[in-house]
């Protein structure tokens, strides 16, 4: 089999957006399904005769959880399930950033030549400005660079410590979606210039996201909340209940 014409940038780009799709599903499918899709055993520790944990997991997404529907004793165990999904979200966001950055590096090196001098940012800015990129087109790249490259890719690939994640607030679907989109706009700018295309940025992103990977091209951040807050609320709900029980005995 001849792989001499294999397009590594094409592979990397689709691999990146596929991981973004996996994050999207964590928010949009029932919790039990999200756990299964991410290889997490959907165990339950339940002290009620009827399991509210299993009901909530089977019928609701991570965005639908209400404290009123969860038994306070079970809230602690239910929060543990959501913590596992939050970890998976972070991991898929890291994979998205690393694969997409590899695509951006392969693309600019192919255009400028592997011996071109300068940092990743220098190379892209050189290409953009030498091809009369507008101010907003330069800002697209800078948004990608500052938020995906600097906040996710660099701290992960060049981690200072083995344990712990920095910029954890960046490892969320809505943040990565927004800034990967700007990286895609820069990629389309490059394709337009070297192939004499006239592709529209938003239309092309819609093809990549919705048609190729079943992710909405445009999202509302409120539809993808930081469910770390839900996890914290469940833990506190459990602690408050135990404290009330102790105080009632005393």
DOVOMI-283105 format. One line per 8 residues: number of its first residue (from 1); their letters; for each residue x, y, z of N, C-alpha, C, O. Coordinates in steps of 0.1 Angstrom, whole numbers, plus 5000, padded with zeros to 4 digits. Example, Ala and Ser with C-alpha at 12.3 -4.5 7.8 and 13.67 -1.06 7.14 Angstrom:
BEGIN
1> AS> 5132/4943/5078/5123/4955/5078/5132/4967/5078/5142/4967/5085 | 5128/4978/5071/5137/4989/5071/5129/5000/5079/5134/5011/5080
***
This chain:
BEGIN
1> XXXXXXXX> 5008/4988/5000/5000/5000/5000/5009/5012/5000/5018/5014/5008 | 5006/5021/4991/5014/5034/4990/5008/5045/4998/4996/5049/4995 | 5015/5049/5008/5010/5060/5017/5018/5073/5014/5018/5082/5023 | 5024/5073/5003/5032/5085/5000/5025/5098/4999/5030/5109/5000 | 5011/5097/4996/5003/5109/4994/4993/5110/5005/4983/5118/5004 | 4996/5103/5016/4987/5104/5028/4987/5118/5033/4998/5124/5036 | 4975/5124/5035/4974/5138/5040/4973/5138/5055/4963/5136/5061 | 4985/5140/5062/4985/5139/5076/4977/5151/5083/4971/5149/5093
9> XXXXXXXX> 4977/5162/5076/4970/5174/5082/4955/5171/5081/4948/5175/5091 | 4950/5165/5071/4936/5161/5070/4932/5152/5081/4922/5153/5088 | 4940/5142/5083/4938/5132/5094/4938/5139/5108/4928/5137/5116 | 4947/5147/5110/4948/5154/5123/4937/5163/5126/4931/5164/5137 | 4932/5171/5116/4921/5180/5117/4908/5172/5121/4901/5177/5130 | 4905/5162/5114/4893/5154/5116/4894/5147/5130/4884/5145/5137 | 4906/5142/5133/4908/5136/5146/4905/5146/5157/4899/5142/5167 | 4909/5158/5156/4907/5168/5166/4892/5171/5168/4887/5171/5179
17> XXXXXXXX> 4885/5173/5157/4871/5176/5158/4863/5165/5162/4852/5166/5169 | 4867/5153/5160/4860/5141/5165/4861/5140/5180/4851/5136/5187 | 4872/5144/5186/4873/5145/5200/4864/5156/5206/4858/5154/5217 | 4862/5166/5199/4853/5177/5203/4839/5172/5202/4830/5175/5211 | 4836/5163/5193/4823/5157/5192/4820/5148/5204/4809/5148/5209 | 4830/5141/5209/4829/5132/5220/4826/5141/5233/4819/5136/5242 | 4832/5152/5234/4829/5161/5245/4814/5166/5244/4807/5166/5254 | 4810/5169/5232/4796/5174/5229/4786/5164/5234/4776/5167/5240
25> XXXXXXXX> 4789/5151/5232/4780/5140/5236/4779/5139/5251/4768/5135/5256 | 4789/5142/5258/4789/5142/5273/4778/5151/5278/4771/5148/5288 | 4776/5162/5271/4765/5171/5276/4751/5168/5271/4742/5171/5277 | 4751/5161/5259/4738/5159/5253/4731/5146/5253/4720/5144/5249 | 4738/5136/5258/4732/5122/5260/4729/5120/5275/4736/5126/5283 | 4720/5111/5278/4718/5107/5292/4731/5103/5299/4740/5098/5293 | 4732/5106/5312/4745/5104/5319/4749/5089/5318/4761/5087/5316 | 4740/5080/5320/4744/5066/5319/4750/5063/5305/4760/5055/5305
33> XXXXXXXX> 4745/5069/5295/4751/5066/5281/4764/5073/5280/4774/5067/5274 | 4766/5085/5285/4779/5092/5285/4789/5084/5293/4801/5083/5288 | 4785/5078/5304/4795/5070/5312/4799/5058/5303/4811/5055/5303 | 4790/5051/5297/4793/5039/5289/4801/5043/5277/4811/5035/5274 | 4798/5054/5270/4806/5058/5258/4821/5061/5262/4829/5060/5253 | 4823/5065/5274/4836/5069/5278/4843/5058/5287/4853/5060/5293 | 4837/5046/5286/4844/5034/5293/4844/5035/5308/4852/5029/5314 | 4834/5042/5314/4833/5043/5328/4822/5034/5333/4811/5034/5328
41> XXXXXXXX> 4825/5026/5343/4815/5017/5349/4805/5025/5356/4808/5032/5365 | 4793/5023/5353/4782/5030/5359/4777/5025/5372/4765/5022/5374 | 4787/5023/5381/4783/5018/5394/4775/5028/5402/4775/5040/5399 | 4767/5022/5411/4759/5031/5420/4761/5025/5435/4761/5013/5437 | 4762/5035/5444/4761/5031/5458/4749/5038/5463/4749/5051/5464 | 4738/5031/5466/4725/5037/5469/4720/5032/5482/4719/5020/5484 | 4715/5041/5490/4710/5037/5503/4694/5038/5504/4689/5037/5515 | 4688/5040/5493/4674/5040/5492/4669/5027/5486/4676/5020/5478
49> XXXXXXXX> 4656/5024/5489/4651/5012/5483/4649/5014/5468/4651/5004/5460 | 4646/5026/5464/4645/5028/5449/4656/5038/5445/4658/5048/5452 | 4664/5034/5436/4676/5041/5432/4673/5054/5425/4670/5054/5413 | 4675/5066/5431/4673/5078/5424/4685/5081/5415/4684/5088/5405 | 4697/5075/5419/4709/5076/5410/4706/5070/5396/4709/5077/5386 | 4702/5058/5396/4699/5051/5383/4689/5058/5375/4690/5059/5363 | 4678/5064/5382/4668/5071/5374/4674/5084/5368/4671/5086/5356 | 4681/5091/5376/4687/5104/5371/4696/5101/5359/4696/5108/5350
57> XXXXXXXX> 4705/5091/5361/4715/5088/5350/4708/5084/5337/4713/5087/5327 | 4697/5076/5338/4691/5071/5326/4682/5081/5319/4680/5080/5307 | 4678/5091/5327/4668/5101/5321/4673/5115/5319/4667/5122/5311 | 4684/5118/5324/4689/5132/5324/4703/5133/5319/4711/5124/5320 | 4706/5145/5313/4720/5148/5309/4727/5155/5321/4720/5158/5331 | 4740/5158/5320/4747/5165/5330/4741/5179/5333/4743/5185/5343 | 4734/5184/5323/4729/5198/5324/4715/5198/5331/4710/5209/5334 | 4709/5187/5333/4696/5186/5338/4694/5183/5352/4683/5183/5358
65> XXXXXXXX> 4706/5181/5359/4705/5177/5373/4700/5188/5382/4704/5199/5382 | 4691/5183/5391/4685/5192/5401/4687/5186/5415/4685/5174/5417 | 4691/5194/5425/4693/5189/5438/4681/5183/5444/4681/5173/5451 | 4669/5189/5440/4657/5184/5445/4653/5170/5442/4645/5163/5448 | 4659/5165/5431/4656/5152/5426/4665/5141/5431/4664/5129/5428 | 4676/5145/5438/4686/5135/5443/4685/5134/5458/4685/5144/5465 | 4685/5122/5463/4685/5120/5477/4699/5125/5483/4709/5123/5477 | 4698/5132/5494/4711/5139/5500/4722/5129/5503/4733/5132/5502
73> XXXXXXXX> 4718/5117/5507/4728/5106/5509/4735/5102/5496/4747/5101/5495 | 4727/5100/5486/4732/5096/5473/4739/5107/5466/4746/5105/5456 | 4737/5120/5470/4743/5131/5463/4758/5130/5462/4764/5133/5452 | 4764/5124/5472/4779/5123/5472/4783/5113/5461/4793/5116/5454 | 4776/5102/5460/4780/5091/5451/4777/5096/5436/4784/5093/5427 | 4766/5103/5435/4762/5108/5422/4772/5119/5417/4775/5119/5405 | 4777/5127/5426/4787/5137/5422/4800/5130/5417/4807/5135/5408 | 4803/5118/5423/4815/5111/5418/4813/5106/5404/4823/5106/5396
81> XXXXXXXX> 4801/5103/5400/4799/5099/5386/4801/5111/5377/4808/5110/5366 | 4796/5123/5381/4798/5135/5373/4813/5139/5372/4818/5144/5362 | 4820/5137/5383/4835/5140/5383/4842/5132/5373/4852/5137/5367 | 4838/5119/5371/4845/5111/5361/4842/5116/5347/4851/5116/5338 | 4830/5121/5345/4827/5127/5332/4834/5140/5330/4838/5144/5319 | 4835/5148/5340/4843/5160/5339/4857/5158/5336/4863/5165/5328 | 4863/5147/5341/4877/5143/5338/4877/5139/5323/4887/5143/5316 | 4867/5132/5318/4867/5128/5304/4866/5140/5295/4872/5141/5284
89> XXXXXXXX> 4858/5150/5299/4857/5162/5291/4870/5169/5290/4874/5173/5279 | 4877/5170/5301/4891/5176/5301/4900/5169/5292/4908/5175/5284 | 4900/5156/5292/4909/5147/5284/4906/5149/5269/4915/5150/5261 | 4893/5149/5265/4889/5151/5251/4893/5165/5247/4897/5166/5235 | 4892/5175/5255/4896/5188/5251/4911/5189/5249/4916/5196/5240 | 4919/5182/5257/4933/5181/5255/4936/5175/5242/4945/5180/5234 | 4930/5164/5239/4932/5157/5227/4928/5165/5215/4936/5166/5205 | 4917/5173/5216/4913/5182/5205/4924/5192/5202/4928/5194/5191
97> XXXXXXXX> 4929/5198/5213/4940/5208/5212/4953/5203/5206/4959/5209/5197 | 4957/5191/5210/4970/5186/5206/4969/5182/5191/4978/5185/5183 | 4958/5175/5187/4957/5171/5173/4955/5183/5164/4961/5183/5153 | 4947/5193/5168/4945/5204/5160/4958/5212/5158/4961/5217/5147 | 4965/5214/5169/4978/5221/5168/4988/5214/5159/4995/5220/5152 | 4988/5201/5159/4996/5193/5150/4993/5196/5136/5001/5197/5127 | 4980/5197/5133/4975/5200/5120/4980/5214/5116/4985/5216/5104 | 4979/5224/5125/4983/5237/5122/4998/5238/5119/5002/5246/5110
105> XXXXXXXX> 5006/5230/5126/5020/5230/5124/5024/5224/5111/5032/5229/5103 | 5017/5212/5108/5020/5205/5096/5017/5214/5084/5024/5214/5074 | 5006/5221/5085/5001/5229/5074/5010/5241/5071/5014/5243/5059 | 5014/5248/5081/5023/5260/5079/5037/5256/5075/5043/5263/5067 | 5042/5245/5080/5055/5240/5076/5055/5235/5062/5065/5237/5054 | 5044/5230/5057/5043/5225/5043/5043/5237/5034/5049/5236/5023 | 5037/5248/5038/5036/5260/5029/5049/5268/5029/5054/5272/5019 | 5055/5270/5041/5067/5278/5042/5080/5270/5041/5090/5275/5038
113> XXXXXXXX> 5079/5257/5042/5090/5248/5042/5095/5245/5056/5094/5253/5065 | 5100/5233/5058/5103/5228/5071/5115/5235/5077/5118/5235/5089 | 5123/5242/5068/5135/5249/5073/5132/5264/5076/5141/5272/5079 | 5119/5268/5075/5115/5282/5078/5118/5285/5092/5116/5277/5101 | 5124/5297/5095/5128/5300/5108/5116/5307/5115/5107/5312/5109 | 5117/5307/5129/5107/5314/5137/5099/5304/5144/5098/5292/5141 | 5092/5309/5154/5082/5301/5162/5070/5298/5154/5068/5303/5143 | 5062/5290/5160/5049/5286/5153/5041/5299/5151/5036/5301/5140
121> XXXXXXXX> 5040/5308/5161/5033/5320/5159/5039/5329/5148/5032/5335/5140 | 5052/5330/5149/5059/5338/5139/5056/5334/5124/5054/5342/5115 | 5056/5321/5122/5054/5315/5109/5040/5319/5104/5038/5323/5093 | 5030/5317/5113/5016/5320/5109/5014/5334/5106/5008/5338/5096 | 5019/5343/5115/5018/5357/5113/5025/5362/5100/5020/5371/5093 | 5036/5356/5097/5043/5359/5085/5035/5356/5073/5033/5364/5064 | 5028/5344/5073/5020/5340/5062/5008/5349/5061/5004/5354/5050 | 5001/5352/5072/4989/5360/5072/4992/5374/5067/4985/5379/5058
129> XXXXXXXX> 5002/5380/5072/5005/5394/5068/5010/5395/5054/5007/5405/5047 | 5018/5386/5050/5023/5386/5036/5013/5383/5026/5014/5386/5014 | 5001/5378/5031/4990/5376/5022/4978/5386/5024/4967/5383/5022 | 4982/5397/5030/4972/5408/5032/4960/5404/5041/4949/5408/5037 | 4962/5397/5051/4951/5393/5060/4946/5406/5067/4954/5415/5070 | 4933/5407/5069/4927/5418/5075/4930/5418/5090/4935/5408/5095 | 4926/5428/5097/4928/5428/5112/4921/5417/5119/4926/5411/5128 | 4908/5415/5114/4900/5405/5121/4906/5391/5117/4905/5382/5126
137> XXXXXXXX> 4911/5389/5105/4917/5376/5102/4930/5373/5110/4932/5362/5114 | 4937/5383/5113/4949/5382/5122/4944/5379/5136/4950/5370/5143 | 4933/5385/5141/4927/5383/5154/4922/5368/5155/4923/5362/5166 | 4917/5363/5144/4912/5349/5145/4924/5340/5149/4923/5331/5158 | 4935/5342/5143/4947/5333/5146/4952/5336/5160/4955/5327/5168 | 4952/5349/5164/4957/5352/5177/4948/5346/5188/4952/5342/5199 | 4935/5346/5186/4925/5340/5195/4928/5325/5197/4928/5319/5208 | 4931/5318/5185/4934/5304/5186/4947/5302/5193/4948/5294/5202
145> XXXXXXXX> 4957/5310/5190/4971/5309/5196/4970/5311/5211/4976/5303/5218 | 4963/5322/5215/4963/5325/5229/4955/5316/5238/4958/5314/5250 | 4945/5310/5232/4936/5302/5240/4937/5287/5238/4935/5279/5248 | 4941/5282/5226/4943/5268/5224/4958/5264/5226/4961/5255/5234 | 4966/5271/5219/4980/5268/5219/4986/5271/5233/4993/5262/5238 | 4984/5283/5238/4991/5287/5250/4984/5281/5263/4991/5278/5272 | 4971/5281/5263/4964/5276/5275/4962/5261/5276/4961/5256/5287 | 4962/5254/5265/4960/5240/5265/4972/5232/5260/4977/5223/5267
153> XXXXXXXX> 4976/5234/5248/4986/5226/5242/5000/5227/5249/5005/5217/5253 | 5004/5239/5251/5017/5241/5258/5018/5235/5272/5027/5228/5275 | 5008/5239/5281/5008/5233/5294/5007/5218/5295/5011/5212/5305 | 5002/5212/5284/5000/5197/5284/5012/5191/5279/5018/5182/5285 | 5017/5195/5267/5029/5189/5261/5041/5192/5268/5051/5184/5269 | 5042/5204/5274/5054/5208/5282/5050/5210/5296/5054/5220/5302 | 5044/5200/5302/5039/5201/5316/5051/5203/5326/5061/5196/5324 | 5049/5212/5335/5060/5214/5345/5059/5203/5356/5069/5200/5362
161> XXXXXXXX> 5047/5197/5358/5046/5187/5368/5038/5175/5363/5030/5177/5353 | 5040/5164/5368/5033/5152/5363/5018/5152/5367/5010/5149/5359 | 5015/5157/5379/5002/5157/5384/4995/5171/5384/5002/5181/5386 | 4983/5171/5381/4975/5184/5381/4974/5190/5367/4983/5188/5359 | 4963/5197/5365/4961/5204/5352/4960/5219/5355/4954/5223/5364 | 4967/5227/5346/4966/5241/5347/4955/5246/5338/4952/5239/5328 | 4950/5258/5340/4940/5264/5331/4928/5254/5330/4923/5252/5318 | 4924/5248/5341/4913/5238/5340/4901/5244/5334/4893/5237/5328
169> XXXXXXXX> 4899/5257/5336/4886/5264/5331/4886/5264/5316/4876/5266/5310 | 4898/5262/5310/4899/5262/5295/4894/5249/5289/4891/5248/5277 | 4894/5238/5297/4892/5225/5293/4877/5222/5293/4872/5212/5300 | 4869/5230/5286/4855/5228/5286/4850/5230/5271/4856/5237/5263 | 4839/5223/5268/4835/5223/5254/4833/5236/5248/4838/5239/5237 | 4826/5245/5255/4822/5258/5248/4835/5266/5246/4836/5273/5235 | 4845/5266/5255/4857/5274/5253/4865/5268/5241/4870/5275/5233 | 4867/5255/5241/4875/5249/5230/4868/5250/5217/4874/5253/5207
177> XXXXXXXX> 4855/5248/5217/4847/5250/5204/4849/5263/5198/4852/5265/5186 | 4848/5274/5206/4849/5287/5201/4863/5290/5195/4864/5296/5185 | 4873/5286/5202/4887/5289/5198/4893/5280/5187/4901/5284/5179 | 4888/5267/5187/4892/5259/5176/4885/5264/5163/4891/5263/5152 | 4873/5269/5164/4867/5276/5152/4875/5287/5146/4877/5287/5134 | 4881/5295/5155/4890/5306/5150/4903/5300/5143/4908/5305/5134 | 4908/5289/5149/4919/5282/5142/4915/5277/5129/4923/5278/5119 | 4903/5272/5128/4898/5267/5115/4897/5278/5105/4900/5276/5093
185> XXXXXXXX> 4893/5290/5109/4892/5301/5100/4906/5305/5095/4907/5308/5083 | 4916/5304/5103/4929/5306/5098/4934/5296/5088/4940/5299/5078 | 4930/5284/5091/4933/5273/5081/4926/5275/5068/4932/5273/5057 | 4914/5279/5068/4906/5282/5056/4913/5294/5048/4914/5294/5036 | 4917/5304/5056/4924/5316/5050/4936/5310/5042/4938/5315/5030 | 4944/5302/5048/4956/5296/5041/4952/5288/5028/4958/5290/5018 | 4941/5280/5029/4937/5272/5018/4932/5282/5007/4935/5279/4995 | 4925/5292/5010/4921/5302/5000/4932/5308/4993/4932/5310/4980
193> XXXXXXXX> 4943/5311/5000/4954/5318/4994/4963/5309/4985/4967/5312/4974 | 4965/5297/4990/4975/5288/4982/4968/5281/4971/4974/5277/4961 | 4954/5280/4972/4947/5273/4961/4938/5282/4953/4931/5277/4944 | 4939/5295/4956/4930/5305/4949/4915/5301/4951/4908/5303/4941 | 4912/5297/4963/4898/5295/4966/4891/5307/4971/4898/5318/4973 | 4878/5307/4973/4871/5318/4979/4861/5313/4989/4849/5316/4989 | 4865/5303/4998/4856/5297/5007/4852/5307/5019/4861/5314/5024 | 4840/5307/5022/4835/5314/5034/4839/5307/5047/4837/5295/5048
201> XXXXXXXX> 4844/5315/5056/4848/5309/5069/4837/5302/5076/4838/5290/5080 | 4826/5309/5078/4815/5303/5086/4808/5291/5078/4805/5281/5085 | 4807/5292/5065/4801/5281/5058/4810/5269/5058/4805/5258/5059 | 4823/5271/5057/4832/5260/5057/4833/5253/5071/4834/5241/5072 | 4832/5262/5082/4832/5256/5095/4819/5248/5097/4820/5238/5104 | 4808/5252/5092/4796/5245/5093/4797/5231/5087/4792/5221/5092 | 4804/5231/5075/4806/5218/5069/4814/5209/5077/4811/5197/5079 | 4825/5214/5083/4834/5206/5091/4827/5202/5104/4828/5190/5108
209> XXXXXXXX> 4820/5211/5111/4814/5207/5124/4801/5200/5122/4800/5189/5128 | 4791/5205/5115/4778/5199/5115/4777/5187/5106/4772/5177/5109 | 4782/5189/5093/4781/5178/5084/4791/5167/5085/4787/5155/5083 | 4803/5170/5090/4813/5160/5091/4813/5154/5105/4817/5142/5106 | 4810/5162/5115/4812/5157/5129/4800/5159/5138/4801/5156/5150 | 4789/5163/5133/4776/5164/5140/4777/5172/5153/4772/5169/5163 | 4784/5183/5152/4785/5193/5162/4779/5206/5157/4782/5210/5146 | 4771/5213/5166/4766/5226/5161/4777/5236/5157/4787/5237/5165
217> XXXXXXXX> 4775/5242/5146/4785/5252/5142/4785/5264/5151/4795/5271/5154 | 4773/5268/5156/4771/5279/5165/4765/5274/5178/4755/5267/5177 | 4770/5277/5189/4765/5273/5202/4763/5284/5211/4768/5295/5209 | 4754/5282/5221/4752/5291/5232/4759/5286/5244/4757/5274/5248 | 4767/5294/5251/4775/5289/5262/4766/5284/5273/4770/5275/5280 | 4754/5290/5275/4745/5286/5286/4740/5271/5283/4735/5265/5293 | 4741/5266/5271/4737/5252/5269/4748/5242/5273/4745/5230/5273 | 4760/5248/5276/4771/5239/5280/4777/5245/5293/4788/5249/5293
225> XXXXXXXX> 4769/5244/5304/4774/5250/5317/4786/5243/5323/4789/5231/5319 | 4793/5250/5331/4804/5244/5339/4798/5235/5350/4793/5240/5360 | 4797/5222/5347/4790/5213/5357/4798/5210/5368/4794/5201/5377 | 4810/5215/5369/4818/5214/5382/4810/5221/5393/4811/5217/5405 | 4802/5231/5389/4794/5238/5399/4783/5229/5405/4780/5229/5416 | 4778/5220/5396/4768/5210/5400/4774/5200/5409/4768/5196/5419 | 4786/5196/5406/4793/5186/5414/4796/5192/5428/4793/5185/5438 | 4800/5204/5429/4802/5211/5442/4789/5212/5450/4789/5210/5462
233> XXXXXXXX> 4779/5215/5443/4766/5216/5449/4761/5203/5455/4755/5202/5466 | 4763/5192/5448/4759/5179/5452/4767/5175/5465/4762/5170/5474 | 4780/5178/5465/4788/5175/5476/4784/5183/5489/4783/5178/5500 | 4781/5196/5487/4777/5204/5498/4763/5200/5503/4760/5200/5515 | 4754/5196/5494/4741/5191/5497/4742/5179/5506/4735/5177/5516 | 4751/5170/5503/4754/5158/5511/4759/5162/5525/4755/5156/5535 | 4769/5171/5525/4775/5175/5538/4765/5182/5547/4765/5180/5559 | 4757/5191/5541/4747/5198/5549/4737/5188/5555/4733/5190/5567
241> XXXXXXXX> 4733/5178/5548/4724/5168/5553/4730/5161/5565/4723/5159/5575 | 4742/5157/5564/4749/5150/5575/4750/5158/5587/4748/5154/5598 | 4754/5171/5585/4755/5180/5596/4741/5182/5603/4741/5183/5615 | 4731/5183/5595/4717/5185/5601/4713/5173/5609/4707/5174/5620 | 4717/5161/5604/4714/5148/5611/4721/5148/5624/4716/5144/5635 | 4734/5152/5624/4742/5152/5637/4737/5161/5647/4736/5158/5658 | 4733/5173/5642/4728/5184/5651/4715/5180/5657/4712/5183/5668 | 4707/5172/5649/4694/5168/5654/4695/5158/5666/4687/5157/5675
249> XX> 4706/5150/5665/4708/5140/5675/4714/5146/5688/4710/5143/5699 | 4723/5156/5685/4729/5163/5697/4719/5171/5704/4722/5178/5714
***
